[in-house]
Amino acid sequence: MTVVVITGAASGIGAGLARHAASLGMKLVLADWDEIALKVVADSLSTEVIAVPTDVRDEAAVQSLAEAAYDRFGEVDILFNNAGVLSSGLSWEIDAATWQRSVDINIGGVVNVMRSFVPRLIAADRRARIINTSSVGGFLTSPYMAPYSATKFAIVAITEAMAGELTALGSKVQVSLLAPGPVKSAIMDEHAPTETVEFMTVMRGMNDEHGMTPDEFAPLVFGSIERGEYWIVPQPEILDSALQDRTDMILERRPPTSFDFTSGDGE
């Protein structure tokens, strides 16, 4: 029996991961704040599944998620720390609540899941893998998306630190860093302020044109897990060349460049 826990499972990448895991006969624990959408996904799967509505910002709720998983199945083999949000705007004009929401979900949610599950996984003294979802945006910055870039960069750092700590403990638990490129999902659908409407329209268009579907994306992720890979980069063509350019920029102390894009305000 393989038991998989997925946060952010009601749509997008999370739902795709759930469908693929179900096709492999794995047992599922699905979590998301959207209770209705979560139930729709859970009801569509032909495997043993429990749906646990969870706001990953709430430590008590995440503890309850862990308890539900272990009460039902007694073990966890794969944990996808996947919930996340994306907001746009000028970094100095994005309101405090929006900044805090990004930090609380994209970083705090990951930390809450780690705090709730990792001690249990270590205590079980058996092989398990945690997959923290960052993004190619965790390596490559973007204008107008500072909260997303900052929080996804943080997940890269947290995951690397966690890998070193598990190794130092001699634990059988391992961790991977998932860095998606464009995947068709609702993550870019949040209302954009006037100054970034054009930018987000372009980004959504690129995502729709070049993005993978979640059901195309999920098998690549599970293939990397099967191979025991730390770096899970299913679309290396999106990351590798740009990351080399960014690395060269830093080593050569050149000023940063991002997208050649002028915002809709004409400035």
QUIDA-V857776 format. One line per field, one symbol per residue. ss: DSSP state (A for helix, B for strand, O for the rest). phi: phi as a letter, one per 40 degrees, with the letter a starting at -180 (. if undefined). burial: b if it has 24 or more other ideal C-beta (glycine too) atoms within 12 Angstrom, else e. A space follows every 10 residues. Layout:
ss=???
phi=???
burial=???
This chain:
ss=OOBBBBBOOO OAAAAAAAAA AAAOOOBBBB BBOOAAAAAA AAAOOOOOBB BBBOOOOOAA AAAAAAAAAA AAAOOOOBBB BOOOOOOOOO OOOOOAAAAA AAAAAAAAAA AAAAAAAAAA AAAAOOOBBB BBBOOAAAOO OOOOOAAAAA AAAAAAAAAA AAAAAAAAAO OOBBBBBBOO OOBOOOOOOO OOOAAAAAAA AAAAAAAAAA OBOAAAAAAA AAAAAAOOOO BBOOOAAAAA AAAAAAAAAA AOOOOOOOOO OOOOOOO
phi=.bbbbbcgcc afddcccccc dcccgccbbb bacccccccc cdccccacab bbdaccccdc cccccccccc ccbgabbbbc cbcabbbbic dcbccdccdc ccccccbdcc cccdccbcdc ccccfacabb bccbadccbb cbcgbdccdc ccdccdcccc cccccccccg cccbbbbcbc ccbcaccccc dbcdcbdcdc cccccccccb cccdcccdcc cccccdcgcc cbbcbccccc ccccccccdc ccfcccbbcc abcccgc
burial=ebbbbbbbbb bbbbbbbbbb bbebebbbbb bbbbeebbee bbeebebebb bbbbbbbeee bbeebbebbb eebebbbbbb bbbbbbbbbb beebeeebbe bbbbbbbbbb bbbbebbbeb bbeeeeebbb bbbbbbbbbb bbbbbbbbbb bbbbbbebbe ebbeebeeee bebbbbbbbb bbbbbbbbeb ebeeebeebb ebbbeebeee bbebbebbeb bbebbeeebb bbbbbeebbe ebbeebeeee eeeeeeeeee eebeeee
